[in-house]
């Protein structure tokens, strides 16, 4: 959706899902700025702010319950809720 014009033939992702410097599709056009924008897009898509606020009140700020409801990691939900992640 975002940065489609930068992808070209593709990208190689490492285990952290970041474009790597090795592989068939090394892409120097995609950097930290584009990754941050993509992460924000994904957060808005998977965890819409209105739904987060509604369910947060209903579930008493329970990060694990929220993560389960939205089918995302507890770490991603902690970031979205603005609370420290307690692994």
C-alpha positions as CSV (number, residue, x, y, z in Angstrom):
1,X,0.0,0.0,0.0
2,X,2.7,2.4,1.0
3,X,6.0,2.7,-0.9
4,X,4.9,0.5,-3.7
5,X,6.9,2.6,-6.0
6,X,10.1,1.8,-4.0
7,X,9.7,-2.0,-3.9
8,X,10.6,-2.7,-7.5
9,X,11.2,-6.5,-7.9
10,X,10.9,-7.1,-4.2
11,X,12.8,-6.9,-0.9
12,X,14.7,-9.3,1.2
13,X,13.7,-9.3,4.9
14,X,15.7,-10.5,7.7
15,X,14.3,-12.1,10.9
16,X,13.3,-8.6,12.2
17,X,11.4,-7.9,8.9
18,X,13.8,-5.3,7.8
19,X,15.3,-4.9,4.4
20,X,18.8,-6.5,4.5
21,X,22.0,-5.8,2.6
22,X,22.2,-9.3,1.3
23,X,20.1,-11.3,-1.0
24,X,18.5,-11.1,-4.5
25,X,16.3,-8.1,-3.7
26,X,18.6,-5.8,-1.7
27,X,16.8,-2.4,-1.9
28,X,18.6,0.7,-0.8
29,X,15.4,2.9,-1.4
30,X,13.7,1.5,1.7
31,X,15.1,2.7,5.0
32,X,14.1,3.5,8.6
33,X,11.7,6.3,7.5
34,X,9.7,3.9,5.2
35,X,9.7,1.2,7.8
36,X,8.3,3.6,10.5
37,X,5.6,4.7,8.1
38,X,4.8,1.1,7.2
39,X,4.6,0.2,10.9
40,X,2.2,3.1,11.6
41,X,0.0,2.1,8.7
42,X,-0.1,-1.5,10.0
43,X,-1.0,-0.4,13.5
44,X,-3.8,1.8,12.2
45,X,-5.1,-1.1,10.1
46,X,-4.9,-3.8,12.7
47,X,-5.6,-1.8,15.8
48,X,-7.8,1.2,15.0
49,X,-7.6,3.9,17.6
50,X,-11.4,4.0,18.2
51,X,-11.6,0.2,18.7
52,X,-8.6,0.3,21.0
53,X,-10.1,3.0,23.2
54,X,-13.5,1.2,23.4
55,X,-12.0,-2.2,24.2
56,X,-9.4,-0.9,26.5
57,X,-12.0,0.5,28.8
58,X,-14.0,-2.8,28.6
59,X,-11.0,-5.0,29.3
60,X,-9.5,-2.8,32.1
61,X,-6.2,-2.1,30.2
62,X,-5.3,-5.8,30.0
63,X,-2.6,-5.9,27.4
64,X,-2.7,-9.7,27.0
65,X,-6.5,-9.7,26.5
66,X,-6.3,-6.8,24.1
67,X,-3.6,-8.5,22.1
68,X,-5.7,-11.7,21.9
69,X,-8.8,-9.8,20.8
70,X,-6.9,-8.0,18.0
71,X,-4.8,-10.9,17.1
72,X,-1.5,-9.1,17.5
73,X,1.6,-9.6,19.7
74,X,1.6,-8.3,23.2
75,X,4.6,-6.2,22.3
76,X,2.7,-4.5,19.4
77,X,-0.3,-3.9,21.6
78,X,1.8,-2.4,24.4
79,X,3.3,0.0,21.8
80,X,-0.2,0.9,20.5
81,X,-1.6,1.4,24.1
82,X,1.5,3.5,25.1
83,X,2.4,1.3,28.0
84,X,5.7,-0.4,28.9
85,X,6.2,-3.9,27.5
86,X,6.7,-6.5,30.1
87,X,7.9,-9.5,28.2
